[in-house]
């Protein structure tokens, strides 16, 4: 699997008084994942009926 992308974050303190603070934050991200290879043989799991016993 190959993953690429990035993230940008912007934070600002708009008001910083003794009894009042106002902060603003913004975050944006973009990631892309590409499957580059799949297994060729059989895939074995711990359960046969499709239901896990872990509750």
Secondary structure, DSSP 8 states (H G I E B T S, - for coil): -EEEEEEEEEEEEEEE-SS-EEEEEEEEEEEEEE------S----S-SSS-----
